[in-house]
């Protein structure tokens, strides 16, 4: 009965079109909610995964990345010079995070960043992120106007190896472009020598945070507790602490987005139900005729539900297209096949729920009453 | 109706033989359509029973009665009741689709019926582009699609001009004569009833008179006598 259902939808083009638009909007909201929630969660876990077995010291309440944190560099000197704290000095480094351009996401808060790291400590920040062109470290020249670009930043600036970029009216020569890192902050950053970053942004003698590696990874929590005791005004965090804090930050936007998505589904269900109820009422005589001709109640139910599903499915390709477009705009990851299947399932379930009551009404149509219907 | 019991028909004792053409005549509100609906398994009597080929319709489930209508009973309505989104071909075919007939057989049967009723050139037209007579012929073709044993026609000429109405009545007569199908026609028009083998007069829900026209020496006189019964 696919052809009959299709013709019924075409018979009321405007109403069908409006219903499809509403379903499209609802499915789009669901898709974008799931995609953004998944993306933010992935970014968060990838970013913070880097800090397993590390301790992060920054100004209290400054969030992550600690763009708003400001510590005197002497704190780093002091901590790294203490032999009894169990700090692996070689694998620890001060860092300076600076925002060049704001971002949309509540977790990252930046679209373009600069990370200042002391010459020789690049691998502490970058871990095993290699350069696809050039190098992933500075040579021994401190204060040099050189930059190593994250993959996303290189694309944003259309920068190439040996080229020059402008940061805060300051020219920097690109000596390396990194591969895609698990850390989103690295991908959107220009990594420069610490003193260069301090000079460009007039933050001489200041850092944002200290990234500390314990000599014994099993002593991470203890080391964090000792340092917190020594510097009660600072925020000393392990990976677990940072994850907890990040989840708190993301809770509200995730809740708003989830509410948006749920609202989208409800609106789609109501629109389908409303459209199909109108259709069933208008076609009471037709339904009665079909019953008189020998259509069982189950067949009538099937036709109405199928019509509802068609309404949802017609809007689905466009909704998926809009989700793709949104992922491009926000530079989130493209929707996966699993996500597409999930939002398709949402659309079908919304259609079935929206169509059930009208289908029940249609199945109850008495052929006799319908044939008398004017 | 509105909480008040209305007896549409009462005390009906009717037997329709196979291949018989019976006309049920009566004024508006006489109960003839109610009787037809009971014969067509669309309504159930409050008391008594309706037997189709010896099987009681009251003992059938809704699904069984629906299947009966699909396969063994054909309906022709005064208002045609064609599906507006389907063309003439599809309207005839739908009856077979509901009965579960396979595609090749559906096509052959639909083509045959459209040809027989002079509708081949109009097959792709939707009902709104067909004349009243053409619509009723599509409806009759649909009713015959599954080769039903019983064809029930409720005022099939009610919305047609006299010429188209006459054509339809001739068709119904030929269906009975040539195909051996049983036809029950409900009408308020005695001229239409004259095409039948037997005429029943219904008034106030009861059979007031009955006469066999087939083989009658003076059909006109027989019908006149029945008309008097209706008017009494």
Interface residues (C-beta under 8 A of the other chain):
Chain A: X1 X3 X4 X7 X8 X10 X11 X285 X286 X289 X290 X291 X292 X293 X294 X295 X296 X297 X299 X367 X368 X371
Chain B: X37 X40 X42 X43 X62 X63 X66 X67 X68 X69 X70 X71 X75 X77 X81 X83 X84 X85 X86 X90 X94 X95 X97 X98 X99 X142
